[in-house]
Amino acid sequence: MRRVNIFVVSWFWRGLRGHSVTFSALFASFVLGVSISGGVKHLLGALGVHWLYVLILPVVFFTWMNTQEAKWLPDEKRRRTLARALLFGSAVLAILINQIRHW
């Protein structure tokens, strides 16, 4: 039995409720098997950043990106549509990929 990562559930909820494209993209990347946050942590670790900052800086970075979304995508309706498309599109794509693998 697989455990559910609480961060992934949080990303889904923040993307759906808050119409956050940033957290929707994080959720989509995790569901599709390419962890953006894991990549950022790996990059920071490879650059020799202290392990504590490797854990904290991605959270700060993605929170900052979330606050900047209103500037980058000022139309709330478009942000909402894009966030939901990322959330549900990634889930559908993950199901399709799984079905094709087991075909």
Secondary structure, DSSP 4 states (H G I P E B T S, - for coil): -PPPPHHHHHHHHHHHHS--HHHHHHHHHHHTT--HHHHHHHHHHHTT--HHHHHHHHHHHHHHHHHHHHHHS--HHHHHHHHHHHHHHHHHHHHHHHHHHT-
